[in-house]
């Protein structure tokens, strides 16, 4: 029997991931805040012939996450895979976001992954096995305007994960740790994320369907690469900011606002920053006509190796140039 736990499992990518694991024979622990959507996701999993344990929990509450992990171990069995996916965000310029709103995004999107990781480790360390998947974003490398709180949280997740990875390596642990970096996905978050903009939010194209992303996340759980970059747009964003960050800054300063906003007025709605909104949209948002299922995942190890060799050559050439310049300067005479 295989057990997977998914946080943020009631909608969007988390729900698609839970269903993908169920189709591959896993029983699922479902963690999220919205009772209605949790029960709906659980019914879908049971219809696939697998066990589902929905638990209402806010991942910002560490004690609640720990209790949920214990309940899953007691009622379903030993946790094999834990996927940290829960998130919230705010669409607004920095000067319009309050300190409390920054705190809340950090508690859910960053500390929620820390809490999930700690809860998983508590049980996995006893058995010296298991896999933890951190759901990141291309925005954990390339920050964009209007989502400073979310980008900062994803950067923090990457730093935390890198530190933990070295510690597990020091211990010769058999617990596996992987991080997936996502592109723009067609999820309901763009209808219930808090926004202070006058127009409705949208993911920056290209947009992908959550099921195609879920397949890549489950694949990462099985293979456990150091990281998995999903979609060519993620690849371009990450390498673009590594190689030409200034150009990326200028492009986003020009296009980053319009790329995240539709022409539709925002109107009134219930956001999910503190409480789950009503309804059960499932995994998809309102961008089905624009979303693609043609997505590929990349293990960046070989890409990094190629980039390193290229950069090493450039650095060596610059060093030789500077040395030659220094040798051509006449000695100083008093």
Secondary structure, 3 states (H helix, E strand, C coil): CEEEEEECCCCHHHHHHHHHHHHCCEEEEEEECCHHHHHHHHHHHHHCCCCEEEEECCCCCHHHHHHHHHHHHHHCCCCCEEEECCCCCEECCHHHCCHHHHHHHHHHHHHHHHHHHHHHHHHHHHHCCCEEEEEEEHHHCCCCCCCHHHHHHHHHHHHHHHHHHHHHHHCCCCCEEEEEEECEECCCHHHHCEECCCEEECCCCCEECHHHHHHHHHHHHHHCCCEEEECHHHHHHHHHHHHCHHHHHHHHHHHCCHHHEEEEECCCCCCCCCCCCCCCCCCCCCCCCCEECCCCEECHHHHHHHHHHHHHHHHHHHHHHHHHHHHHCCCCCC
